[in-house]
Amino acid sequence: MRLPIIKHLTEFIEKNDEDYLIETIEVLEDLTEAKGIKDEELDVIGELISNMYGALEVHKEIKKGTPKKEALNAFMKRVLGSIDQ
């Protein structure tokens, strides 16, 4: 997961609607089942999906009233904390 991408996607959600990301995730998840897809392509799709789910989580916190910067930092701390375990 990359913070600049999650931040950008969060801004996209703010300007548009989270439904765009949810539908995009559904398309990408379906694409992973395509015949002949390479491992490298799956890795890229997986990274995109992860970043989109991260942006949705950050957006959820912002809707609860958490400032954007704080929501982004808290999310990344959770991610890094789960990697360290």
DSSP file (Angstrom, degrees, kcal/mol; ACC not computed):
  #  RESIDUE AA STRUCTURE BP1 BP2  ACC     N-H-->O    O-->H-N    N-H-->O    O-->H-N    TCO  KAPPA ALPHA  PHI   PSI    X-CA   Y-CA   Z-CA
    1    1 A M              0   0    0      0, 0.0     2,-0.5     0, 0.0    47,-0.1   0.000 360.0 360.0 360.0 142.1    0.0    0.0    0.0
    2    2 A R     >  -     0   0    0     45,-0.2     4,-2.3     1,-0.1     3,-0.4  -0.969 360.0-147.9-124.1 124.2    1.2    3.4   -0.8
    3    3 A L  H  > S+     0   0    0     -2,-0.5     4,-2.9     1,-0.2     5,-0.2   0.873  97.5  54.9 -57.2 -43.7    0.1    6.5    1.1
    4    4 A P  H  > S+     0   0    0      0, 0.0     4,-2.2     0, 0.0    -1,-0.2   0.889 111.1  46.2 -61.1 -35.4    0.2    8.9   -1.9
    5    5 A I  H  > S+     0   0    0     -3,-0.4     4,-2.7     2,-0.2    -2,-0.2   0.922 113.1  48.4 -71.3 -43.1   -2.1    6.7   -3.8
    6    6 A I  H  X S+     0   0    0     -4,-2.3     4,-2.3     2,-0.2    -1,-0.2   0.909 112.0  50.3 -62.5 -41.3   -4.5    6.2   -0.9
    7    7 A K  H  X S+     0   0    0     -4,-2.9     4,-2.1    -5,-0.2    -1,-0.2   0.928 111.5  48.1 -61.4 -45.5   -4.5   10.0   -0.4
    8    8 A H  H  X S+     0   0    0     -4,-2.2     4,-2.0    -5,-0.2    -2,-0.2   0.920 112.6  47.8 -62.1 -44.9   -5.3   10.6   -4.1
    9    9 A L  H  X S+     0   0    0     -4,-2.7     4,-2.3     1,-0.2    -1,-0.2   0.865 108.9  54.5 -65.3 -35.7   -8.1    8.0   -4.1
   10   10 A T  H  X S+     0   0    0     -4,-2.3     4,-2.1     2,-0.2    -1,-0.2   0.906 108.4  49.0 -63.5 -41.2   -9.5    9.5   -0.9
   11   11 A E  H  X S+     0   0    0     -4,-2.1     4,-1.9     2,-0.2    -2,-0.2   0.872 108.5  54.1 -65.1 -36.8   -9.6   12.9   -2.6
   12   12 A F  H  X S+     0   0    0     -4,-2.0     4,-2.3     2,-0.2    -2,-0.2   0.922 107.8  49.9 -61.3 -43.9  -11.3   11.3   -5.6
   13   13 A I  H  < S+     0   0    0     -4,-2.3    -2,-0.2     1,-0.2    -1,-0.2   0.910 109.2  52.0 -60.9 -42.4  -14.0    9.9   -3.3
   14   14 A E  H  < S+     0   0    0     -4,-2.1    -1,-0.2     1,-0.2    -2,-0.2   0.870 114.9  41.7 -62.4 -37.5  -14.5   13.3   -1.7
   15   15 A K  H  < S+     0   0    0     -4,-1.9    -1,-0.2    -5,-0.1    -2,-0.2   0.799 135.0   8.2 -79.6 -30.2  -15.0   14.9   -5.2
   16   16 A N  S  < S-     0   0    0     -4,-2.3     2,-0.3    -5,-0.2    -3,-0.2   0.525 104.3 -69.2-117.0-102.8  -17.1   12.1   -6.6
   17   17 A D    >>  -     0   0    0     -5,-0.2     3,-1.2     1,-0.1     4,-0.6  -0.966  24.4-121.6-164.8 146.8  -18.6    9.2   -4.7
   18   18 A E  H 3> S+     0   0    0     -2,-0.3     4,-2.2     1,-0.2     3,-0.3   0.727 103.9  76.4 -67.9 -19.9  -17.3    6.1   -3.0
   19   19 A D  H 3> S+     0   0    0      1,-0.2     4,-2.6     2,-0.2    -1,-0.2   0.828  86.9  61.2 -60.4 -31.2  -19.5    3.9   -5.2
   20   20 A Y  H <> S+     0   0    0     -3,-1.2     4,-2.1     1,-0.2    -1,-0.2   0.929 107.7  43.1 -60.4 -44.7  -17.0    4.5   -8.1
   21   21 A L  H  X S+     0   0    0     -4,-0.6     4,-2.7    -3,-0.3    -2,-0.2   0.909 112.2  53.0 -68.7 -41.2  -14.3    2.8   -6.1
   22   22 A I  H  X S+     0   0    0     -4,-2.2     4,-1.9     1,-0.2    -2,-0.2   0.923 112.3  45.1 -60.3 -44.4  -16.5    0.0   -4.9
   23   23 A E  H  X S+     0   0    0     -4,-2.6     4,-2.0     2,-0.2    -1,-0.2   0.876 111.9  52.1 -67.7 -37.3  -17.6   -0.8   -8.5
   24   24 A T  H  X S+     0   0    0     -4,-2.1     4,-2.7    -5,-0.2    -2,-0.2   0.904 107.9  51.9 -64.4 -41.2  -14.0   -0.6   -9.7
   25   25 A I  H  X S+     0   0    0     -4,-2.7     4,-2.9     1,-0.2     5,-0.2   0.916 108.1  52.1 -59.9 -43.7  -12.9   -3.0   -7.0
   26   26 A E  H  X S+     0   0    0     -4,-1.9     4,-2.0     2,-0.2    -1,-0.2   0.907 110.9  47.2 -60.2 -42.2  -15.6   -5.4   -8.2
   27   27 A V  H  X S+     0   0    0     -4,-2.0     4,-2.3     2,-0.2    -2,-0.2   0.936 113.8  47.1 -64.5 -46.8  -14.4   -5.2  -11.8
   28   28 A L  H  X S+     0   0    0     -4,-2.7     4,-1.3     1,-0.2    -2,-0.2   0.894 110.7  51.8 -64.2 -39.7  -10.7   -5.7  -10.7
   29   29 A E  H  < S+     0   0    0     -4,-2.9     4,-0.3     1,-0.2     3,-0.3   0.900 111.3  47.8 -63.4 -39.4  -11.6   -8.7   -8.5
   30   30 A D  H >< S+     0   0    0     -4,-2.0     3,-1.6    -5,-0.2    -2,-0.2   0.884 106.1  58.8 -66.1 -38.1  -13.5  -10.3  -11.4
   31   31 A L  H >< S+     0   0    0     -4,-2.3     3,-2.0     1,-0.3    -1,-0.2   0.803  91.7  68.6 -62.1 -29.8  -10.6   -9.6  -13.7
   32   32 A T  T 3< S+     0   0    0     -4,-1.3    -1,-0.3     1,-0.3    -2,-0.2   0.700  95.2  57.2 -64.2 -16.5   -8.3  -11.7  -11.4
   33   33 A E  T <  S+     0   0    0     -3,-1.6    -1,-0.3    -4,-0.3    -2,-0.2   0.391  79.6 121.7 -94.0   3.0  -10.3  -14.7  -12.5
   34   34 A A  S X  S-     0   0    0     -3,-2.0     3,-1.2    -4,-0.1     2,-0.1  -0.380  70.3-108.4 -67.3 142.2   -9.6  -14.2  -16.3
   35   35 A K  T 3  S+     0   0    0      1,-0.2     3,-0.1    -2,-0.1    -1,-0.1  -0.450  99.1  20.3 -69.1 141.8   -7.8  -17.0  -18.0
   36   36 A G  T 3  S+     0   0    0      1,-0.3     2,-0.3    -2,-0.1    -1,-0.2   0.510  80.5 150.0  81.8   4.8   -4.2  -16.4  -19.0
   37   37 A I    <   -     0   0    0     -3,-1.2    -1,-0.3    -5,-0.1     2,-0.1  -0.542  42.3-128.1 -74.0 136.4   -3.6  -13.6  -16.5
   38   38 A K     >  -     0   0    0     -2,-0.3     4,-2.3    -3,-0.1     5,-0.2  -0.415  14.1-115.8 -85.6 158.1    0.0  -13.5  -15.4
   39   39 A D  H  > S+     0   0    0      1,-0.2     4,-2.3     2,-0.2     5,-0.1   0.882 116.6  53.8 -58.7 -40.1    1.3  -13.5  -11.8
   40   40 A E  H  > S+     0   0    0      1,-0.2     4,-1.9     2,-0.2    -1,-0.2   0.890 108.8  49.1 -63.3 -38.5    2.8  -10.0  -12.4
   41   41 A E  H  > S+     0   0    0      2,-0.2     4,-2.6     1,-0.2    -1,-0.2   0.894 109.3  52.2 -68.0 -39.6   -0.5   -8.7  -13.6
   42   42 A L  H  X S+     0   0    0     -4,-2.3     4,-2.8     1,-0.2    -2,-0.2   0.889 107.2  53.6 -61.5 -39.2   -2.2  -10.2  -10.5
   43   43 A D  H  X S+     0   0    0     -4,-2.3     4,-2.2     2,-0.2    -2,-0.2   0.921 110.3  46.0 -61.3 -44.3    0.3   -8.5   -8.3
   44   44 A V  H  X S+     0   0    0     -4,-1.9     4,-2.3     2,-0.2    -2,-0.2   0.930 114.1  47.8 -65.4 -45.3   -0.5   -5.1   -9.8
   45   45 A I  H  X S+     0   0    0     -4,-2.6     4,-2.7     1,-0.2    -2,-0.2   0.918 111.5  51.4 -61.7 -42.8   -4.3   -5.7   -9.7
   46   46 A G  H  X S+     0   0    0     -4,-2.8     4,-2.5     1,-0.2    -1,-0.2   0.890 109.1  50.1 -61.4 -40.2   -3.9   -6.8   -6.0
   47   47 A E  H  X S+     0   0    0     -4,-2.2     4,-2.3     2,-0.2    -1,-0.2   0.908 110.9  49.3 -65.2 -42.0   -2.0   -3.7   -5.2
   48   48 A L  H  X S+     0   0    0     -4,-2.3     4,-2.2     2,-0.2    -2,-0.2   0.931 111.6  48.7 -62.0 -45.5   -4.6   -1.5   -6.8
   49   49 A I  H  X S+     0   0    0     -4,-2.7     4,-2.7     1,-0.2     5,-0.2   0.918 110.3  51.8 -61.1 -43.7   -7.4   -3.3   -4.9
   50   50 A S  H  X S+     0   0    0     -4,-2.5     4,-2.3     1,-0.2    -1,-0.2   0.914 110.0  48.5 -60.0 -43.9   -5.5   -2.9   -1.6
   51   51 A N  H  X S+     0   0    0     -4,-2.3     4,-2.3     2,-0.2    -1,-0.2   0.874 111.2  50.7 -64.9 -36.9   -5.0    0.8   -2.1
   52   52 A M  H  X S+     0   0    0     -4,-2.2     4,-2.1     2,-0.2    -2,-0.2   0.916 110.5  48.0 -68.5 -42.7   -8.7    1.2   -3.0
   53   53 A Y  H  X S+     0   0    0     -4,-2.7     4,-2.1     1,-0.2    -2,-0.2   0.896 111.2  52.8 -62.3 -38.6   -9.8   -0.6    0.1
   54   54 A G  H  X S+     0   0    0     -4,-2.3     4,-2.5    -5,-0.2    -2,-0.2   0.915 107.8  50.2 -61.6 -43.3   -7.4    1.5    2.1
   55   55 A A  H  X S+     0   0    0     -4,-2.3     4,-2.7     1,-0.2    -1,-0.2   0.885 109.0  52.0 -63.4 -38.7   -8.9    4.7    0.7
   56   56 A L  H  X S+     0   0    0     -4,-2.1     4,-2.0     2,-0.2    -1,-0.2   0.894 110.1  49.1 -64.5 -38.7  -12.4    3.5    1.6
   57   57 A E  H  X S+     0   0    0     -4,-2.1     4,-1.7     2,-0.2    -2,-0.2   0.921 112.5  47.1 -65.4 -44.0  -11.3    2.8    5.1
   58   58 A V  H  X S+     0   0    0     -4,-2.5     4,-2.2     1,-0.2    -2,-0.2   0.918 111.1  52.1 -63.2 -43.2   -9.7    6.3    5.4
   59   59 A H  H  X S+     0   0    0     -4,-2.7     4,-2.5     1,-0.2    -1,-0.2   0.882 105.3  55.6 -60.9 -38.5  -12.8    7.9    3.9
   60   60 A K  H  X S+     0   0    0     -4,-2.0     4,-1.1     1,-0.2    -1,-0.2   0.905 109.0  47.0 -60.7 -41.5  -15.0    6.1    6.5
   61   61 A E  H  <>S+     0   0    0     -4,-1.7     5,-2.1     2,-0.2     4,-0.4   0.877 110.0  52.8 -67.9 -37.7  -12.9    7.6    9.3
   62   62 A I  H ><5S+     0   0    0     -4,-2.2     3,-1.5     1,-0.2    -2,-0.2   0.902 105.7  54.3 -64.2 -40.2  -13.1   11.1    7.7
   63   63 A K  H 3<5S+     0   0    0     -4,-2.5    -1,-0.2     1,-0.3    -2,-0.2   0.804 102.9  57.7 -63.3 -27.8  -16.9   10.8    7.6
   64   64 A K  T 3<5S-     0   0    0     -4,-1.1    -1,-0.3    -3,-0.2    -2,-0.2   0.577 130.6 -95.5 -77.6  -8.9  -16.8   10.0   11.3
   65   65 A G  T < 5S+     0   0    0     -3,-1.5    -3,-0.2    -4,-0.4    -2,-0.1   0.415  77.1 141.5 111.9  -0.8  -15.1   13.4   11.8
   66   66 A T      < -     0   0    0     -5,-2.1    -1,-0.3     1,-0.1    -2,-0.1  -0.578  59.6-108.2 -73.2 131.8  -11.4   12.4   11.9
   67   67 A P     >  -     0   0    0      0, 0.0     4,-2.7     0, 0.0     5,-0.2  -0.295  28.7-116.8 -57.9 146.3   -9.2   15.0   10.1
   68   68 A K  H  > S+     0   0    0      1,-0.2     4,-2.7     2,-0.2     5,-0.2   0.902 112.6  48.4 -54.7 -49.1   -7.9   13.6    6.8
   69   69 A K  H  > S+     0   0    0      1,-0.2     4,-2.4     2,-0.2    -1,-0.2   0.907 113.9  47.2 -61.0 -42.0   -4.2   13.8    7.7
   70   70 A E  H  > S+     0   0    0      2,-0.2     4,-2.5     1,-0.2    -1,-0.2   0.892 112.0  50.3 -66.7 -39.9   -4.9   12.0   11.0
   71   71 A A  H  X S+     0   0    0     -4,-2.7     4,-2.1     2,-0.2    -2,-0.2   0.908 111.9  47.9 -65.0 -42.2   -7.1    9.4    9.3
   72   72 A L  H  X S+     0   0    0     -4,-2.7     4,-2.3    -5,-0.2    -2,-0.2   0.939 114.2  45.7 -63.2 -47.8   -4.4    8.7    6.7
   73   73 A N  H  X S+     0   0    0     -4,-2.4     4,-2.2    -5,-0.2    -2,-0.2   0.901 112.6  50.2 -64.7 -41.1   -1.6    8.4    9.3
   74   74 A A  H  X S+     0   0    0     -4,-2.5     4,-2.1     2,-0.2    -1,-0.2   0.895 110.4  50.7 -64.3 -39.7   -3.7    6.2   11.6
   75   75 A F  H  X S+     0   0    0     -4,-2.1     4,-2.3    -5,-0.2    -2,-0.2   0.942 110.9  47.5 -63.2 -47.0   -4.5    3.9    8.7
   76   76 A M  H  X S+     0   0    0     -4,-2.3     4,-2.9     1,-0.2     5,-0.2   0.864 109.5  53.9 -65.0 -35.0   -0.9    3.5    7.7
   77   77 A K  H  X S+     0   0    0     -4,-2.2     4,-2.6     2,-0.2    -1,-0.2   0.912 108.9  49.3 -63.4 -41.4    0.2    2.9   11.3
   78   78 A R  H  X S+     0   0    0     -4,-2.1     4,-2.0     2,-0.2    -2,-0.2   0.916 112.8  47.4 -61.7 -43.5   -2.4    0.0   11.5
   79   79 A V  H  X S+     0   0    0     -4,-2.3     4,-1.6     2,-0.2    -2,-0.2   0.947 114.9  44.5 -63.2 -49.4   -1.1   -1.4    8.2
   80   80 A L  H  X S+     0   0    0     -4,-2.9     4,-2.0     1,-0.2    -1,-0.2   0.865 111.7  54.4 -65.1 -35.3    2.5   -1.2    9.3
   81   81 A G  H  X S+     0   0    0     -4,-2.6     4,-0.9    -5,-0.2    -1,-0.2   0.870 107.8  49.3 -65.3 -37.2    1.7   -2.6   12.8
   82   82 A S  H  < S+     0   0    0     -4,-2.0    -1,-0.2     1,-0.2    -2,-0.2   0.806 109.9  51.8 -73.3 -28.0    0.0   -5.6   11.2
   83   83 A I  H  < S+     0   0    0     -4,-1.6    -2,-0.2     1,-0.2    -1,-0.2   0.881 106.4  54.4 -72.3 -38.4    3.0   -6.2    9.0
   84   84 A D  H  <        0   0    0     -4,-2.0    -1,-0.2     1,-0.3    -2,-0.2   0.745 360.0 360.0 -67.8 -23.5    5.4   -6.1   12.0
   85   85 A Q     <        0   0    0     -4,-0.9    -1,-0.3    -5,-0.1    -2,-0.1   0.485 360.0 360.0 -77.9 360.0    3.4   -8.8   13.9
